[in-house]
């Protein structure tokens, strides 16, 4: 994944009523905006699909809408509004520069501008609660699950809650070969680690346990899925949040509800989702904390 690619959009011009002076509240004047986005262009290059990148026309429309929108006294405020409007999970970081070329300054000048830079929600350090689902159905799966819980603690994360261990029937594609039952658990972790960094760490833990990705829904020594991150919403293909299939999985919902009776997924209470998947074979088999 390339994280040094960038998209530049410079010189977006529109008129708005922003400024401290009284006449600036109702007399539109020109504002110019430059945007520099750090992004990952690999997927877009593979698919050649605009849905997998930043749509420049939509980006420009969003910027102009903010310039032409509600009055603010400071261009600092306008810069923040623009950044908040354009930020998405696909952006590693964004820089917004707002120029006010006709600012009421009583001296000769060439430009006045405000520049702000922020990291995207998947790449910024911020204390968040992670809900992580753990599963294994190969090579002493219960031991793999217990070790994974211990390794999350060793990483320096604060493991808040650990569910019991559950046994579940594997979910298979039509015609797929039978597999052993899974051992599952759900943990809740508090961490400032950015979601993408957490994903990379979980992938390394899976690989250390011998995880191989040979087929969809294939048997595995360890599977670590990020289910929810303090309500962060992402359509970034590498890390979709909340997990797009968690609501269909009893082996996620039941242990999650055990450690958090008030849990919500996409604004829906997990306690309301669970009754819809009770036909799936899942049973509690032990404790996840080693007891």
C-alpha positions as CSV (number, residue, x, y, z in Angstrom):
1,X,0.0,0.0,0.0
2,X,1.5,3.3,-1.1
3,X,1.0,6.1,1.4
4,X,3.1,8.8,-0.3
5,X,0.9,9.4,-3.3
6,X,-0.8,12.8,-3.5
7,X,-3.6,14.6,-5.2
8,X,-3.3,18.4,-5.6
9,X,-6.2,20.7,-6.4
10,X,-5.1,24.3,-6.6
11,X,-6.8,27.7,-7.2
12,X,-10.4,26.8,-6.6
13,X,-12.1,30.3,-6.7
14,X,-15.5,31.3,-5.4
15,X,-17.1,34.3,-3.7
16,X,-18.3,34.3,-0.1
17,X,-19.1,36.7,2.8
18,X,-16.4,36.0,5.3
19,X,-14.6,38.6,7.4
20,X,-14.7,40.6,10.6
21,X,-15.7,43.9,9.1
22,X,-19.4,44.8,8.8
23,X,-19.5,45.1,5.0
24,X,-17.8,41.7,4.7
25,X,-20.9,40.1,6.2
26,X,-23.0,41.0,3.1
27,X,-20.6,42.0,0.3
28,X,-19.1,38.8,-1.4
29,X,-15.4,38.8,-2.0
30,X,-13.1,36.3,-3.7
31,X,-11.5,33.4,-1.8
32,X,-9.0,30.9,-3.3
33,X,-8.5,27.4,-2.0
34,X,-5.7,24.9,-2.5
35,X,-5.9,21.3,-1.3
36,X,-3.1,18.8,-1.0
37,X,-4.3,15.2,-0.2
38,X,-2.0,12.3,0.8
39,X,-3.7,9.2,-0.5
40,X,-3.2,5.6,-1.6
41,X,-3.7,5.3,-5.3
42,X,-2.8,1.6,-5.8
43,X,-6.4,0.3,-5.9
44,X,-7.5,3.0,-8.3
45,X,-4.6,2.2,-10.6
46,X,-5.6,-1.5,-10.6
47,X,-9.3,-0.9,-11.2
48,X,-9.2,2.3,-13.2
49,X,-12.5,3.1,-11.4
50,X,-13.2,6.6,-10.1
51,X,-15.1,5.1,-7.2
52,X,-11.7,3.9,-5.8
53,X,-10.1,7.4,-5.7
54,X,-11.0,11.0,-4.9
55,X,-13.4,12.5,-7.4
56,X,-11.8,15.9,-8.2
57,X,-15.1,17.4,-9.5
58,X,-16.9,16.5,-6.3
59,X,-14.0,17.8,-4.2
60,X,-14.2,21.2,-6.0
61,X,-18.0,21.3,-5.5
62,X,-17.6,20.7,-1.8
63,X,-15.0,23.4,-1.4
64,X,-17.1,26.0,-3.4
65,X,-20.2,25.1,-1.3
66,X,-18.3,25.9,1.9
67,X,-17.0,29.2,0.5
68,X,-20.4,30.3,-0.6
69,X,-22.0,29.0,2.6
70,X,-22.7,30.4,6.0
71,X,-20.7,33.5,7.0
72,X,-17.8,33.3,9.4
73,X,-15.5,36.0,10.7
74,X,-12.2,34.2,10.3
75,X,-10.7,32.4,7.4
76,X,-9.3,30.0,10.0
77,X,-12.9,28.9,10.6
78,X,-13.5,28.6,6.8
79,X,-10.4,26.5,6.5
80,X,-11.6,24.1,9.2
81,X,-15.0,23.9,7.6
82,X,-13.5,22.9,4.3
83,X,-11.2,20.3,5.8
84,X,-14.1,18.7,7.8
85,X,-16.3,18.6,4.7
86,X,-13.7,17.0,2.4
87,X,-12.1,14.6,4.9
88,X,-12.7,10.9,4.4
89,X,-11.4,7.5,5.4
90,X,-9.5,7.3,2.2
91,X,-7.3,10.3,3.0
92,X,-4.0,9.7,4.9
93,X,-3.7,13.5,5.5
94,X,-5.0,16.7,4.1
95,X,-3.7,20.2,3.8
96,X,-6.1,23.1,3.1
97,X,-4.9,26.5,2.3
98,X,-7.4,29.4,2.1
99,X,-6.3,32.6,0.4
100,X,-8.0,35.9,0.8
101,X,-6.4,38.0,-1.9
102,X,-8.5,41.1,-1.3
103,X,-8.3,41.2,2.5
104,X,-8.9,44.7,3.9
105,X,-5.3,45.4,4.8
106,X,-4.1,49.0,4.7
107,X,-0.7,48.2,3.1
108,X,0.5,46.6,-0.2
109,X,0.6,42.8,0.0
110,X,0.6,39.9,-2.4
111,X,-1.5,37.4,-0.5
112,X,-2.8,36.4,2.9
113,X,-3.7,32.8,3.7
114,X,-4.3,30.3,6.4
115,X,-3.0,26.7,6.1
116,X,-4.1,23.7,8.2
117,X,-3.0,20.1,8.1
118,X,-4.8,17.1,9.6
119,X,-4.4,13.3,9.4
120,X,-7.3,11.2,8.2
121,X,-9.4,9.2,10.7
122,X,-7.7,5.9,10.0
123,X,-4.2,7.3,10.4
124,X,-4.5,9.7,13.3
125,X,-3.5,8.9,16.9
126,X,-6.5,9.3,19.2
127,X,-7.6,7.3,22.2
128,X,-10.3,5.0,20.9
129,X,-12.1,1.8,21.9
130,X,-11.5,-1.2,19.6
131,X,-13.8,-4.2,19.4
132,X,-11.8,-7.1,18.0
133,X,-13.2,-10.5,17.1
134,X,-10.8,-13.5,17.4
135,X,-11.3,-16.9,15.8
136,X,-9.3,-20.1,15.1
137,X,-10.2,-23.6,13.8
138,X,-6.7,-25.2,13.2
139,X,-3.9,-26.5,15.3
140,X,-5.3,-26.3,18.9
141,X,-7.6,-23.3,18.2
142,X,-8.3,-22.6,21.8
143,X,-4.6,-22.0,22.5
144,X,-4.3,-19.7,19.4
145,X,-7.2,-17.6,20.7
146,X,-5.7,-17.4,24.2
147,X,-2.3,-16.5,22.9
148,X,-3.7,-13.8,20.7
149,X,-5.4,-12.2,23.7
150,X,-2.1,-12.2,25.6
151,X,-0.3,-10.7,22.6
152,X,-2.7,-7.8,22.3
153,X,-1.8,-7.0,25.9
154,X,2.0,-7.4,25.2
155,X,1.6,-4.8,22.4
156,X,1.0,-2.2,25.1
157,X,-2.8,-2.0,24.5
158,X,-5.2,-1.9,27.5
159,X,-7.4,-4.9,27.1
160,X,-10.6,-3.7,28.9
161,X,-12.8,-6.8,28.5
162,X,-12.5,-10.4,27.3
163,X,-15.5,-12.5,26.4
164,X,-15.9,-16.2,27.2
165,X,-14.7,-18.6,24.5
166,X,-17.4,-19.8,22.1
167,X,-17.6,-22.7,19.7
168,X,-19.2,-22.0,16.3
169,X,-19.9,-23.8,13.1
170,X,-17.8,-22.6,10.1
171,X,-19.6,-20.4,7.6
172,X,-18.8,-21.9,4.1
173,X,-19.5,-21.0,0.5
174,X,-21.7,-23.5,-1.4
175,X,-19.6,-26.6,-2.3
176,X,-16.7,-25.6,0.0
177,X,-15.0,-28.5,1.8
178,X,-16.0,-29.1,5.5
179,X,-13.9,-27.6,8.2
180,X,-13.5,-28.0,12.0
181,X,-15.5,-25.9,14.3
182,X,-14.1,-22.5,15.3
183,X,-13.2,-21.2,18.8
184,X,-14.2,-17.5,19.0
185,X,-13.9,-14.6,21.4
186,X,-14.3,-10.8,21.4
187,X,-12.1,-8.4,23.2
188,X,-12.5,-4.6,23.9
189,X,-9.2,-2.6,23.8
190,X,-8.5,1.0,24.6
191,X,-5.6,2.4,22.5
192,X,-4.3,5.6,20.8
193,X,-3.0,3.5,18.0
194,X,-4.3,4.6,14.6
195,X,-6.8,2.1,13.0
196,X,-4.5,1.4,10.1
197,X,-1.5,0.8,12.4
198,X,-3.7,-1.5,14.5
199,X,-4.7,-3.4,11.4
200,X,-1.1,-3.9,10.4
201,X,-0.3,-5.2,13.9
202,X,-3.2,-7.7,13.8
203,X,-2.0,-8.9,10.4
204,X,1.5,-9.5,11.9
205,X,0.0,-11.5,14.8
206,X,-2.0,-13.6,12.3
207,X,1.1,-14.3,10.3
208,X,3.1,-15.2,13.4
209,X,0.4,-17.8,14.1
210,X,0.8,-19.3,10.6
211,X,-2.2,-17.7,9.0
212,X,-2.5,-18.4,5.3
213,X,-5.0,-16.8,2.9
214,X,-5.6,-19.4,0.3
215,X,-9.4,-19.1,-0.1
216,X,-12.3,-17.1,1.1
217,X,-13.6,-18.4,4.4
218,X,-10.9,-20.9,4.4
219,X,-9.7,-22.7,7.6
220,X,-7.2,-20.6,9.6
221,X,-5.0,-20.8,12.6
222,X,-6.0,-17.3,13.6
223,X,-8.3,-14.6,12.4
224,X,-8.4,-11.1,13.9
225,X,-11.1,-8.8,12.7
226,X,-11.6,-5.1,13.7
227,X,-15.4,-4.9,14.2
228,X,-15.8,-1.3,15.5
229,X,-13.5,1.6,16.4
230,X,-15.4,4.1,18.6
231,X,-18.0,4.6,15.8
232,X,-15.4,5.5,13.1
233,X,-17.0,5.0,9.7
234,X,-14.8,4.0,6.7
235,X,-15.4,2.8,3.2
236,X,-11.7,2.5,2.6
237,X,-11.4,-1.0,0.9
238,X,-8.4,-2.0,3.1
239,X,-10.4,-1.4,6.3
240,X,-14.2,-1.0,6.1
241,X,-15.7,0.2,9.4
242,X,-17.8,-0.9,11.1
243,X,-17.2,-4.4,9.9
244,X,-19.7,-4.9,7.0
245,X,-20.7,-8.5,8.0
246,X,-20.6,-8.4,11.8
247,X,-24.4,-8.0,12.0
248,X,-24.7,-11.4,10.3
249,X,-22.5,-13.3,12.7
250,X,-23.7,-14.7,15.9
251,X,-20.1,-15.7,16.9
252,X,-19.3,-12.0,16.9
253,X,-22.6,-10.5,18.3
254,X,-23.0,-12.9,21.2
255,X,-19.6,-12.6,22.8
256,X,-19.6,-8.8,22.1
257,X,-23.0,-8.5,23.9
258,X,-21.5,-10.5,26.8
259,X,-18.8,-7.9,27.5
260,X,-20.9,-4.8,26.6
261,X,-24.7,-5.1,27.1
262,X,-25.1,-1.6,25.6
263,X,-23.1,-2.3,22.5
264,X,-24.2,-0.8,19.2
265,X,-23.3,-1.5,15.6
266,X,-24.0,1.1,13.0
267,X,-26.4,2.8,15.5
268,X,-28.4,-0.5,16.1
269,X,-28.2,-2.2,19.5
270,X,-26.4,-5.5,19.3
271,X,-29.1,-7.0,21.5
272,X,-31.6,-6.2,18.7
273,X,-29.4,-7.8,16.1
274,X,-28.7,-11.0,17.9
275,X,-32.2,-12.6,17.6
276,X,-31.9,-12.5,13.8
277,X,-28.9,-15.0,13.9
278,X,-29.9,-17.4,16.6
279,X,-30.2,-20.2,14.0
280,X,-26.4,-20.3,13.7
281,X,-24.8,-22.9,15.9
282,X,-22.8,-21.1,18.6
283,X,-22.2,-22.3,22.2
284,X,-20.1,-21.0,25.1
285,X,-17.2,-23.4,26.0
286,X,-15.0,-21.6,28.4
287,X,-13.4,-18.4,29.7
288,X,-11.2,-16.2,27.6
289,X,-9.0,-15.0,30.4
290,X,-7.2,-18.3,31.0
291,X,-9.4,-19.2,34.0
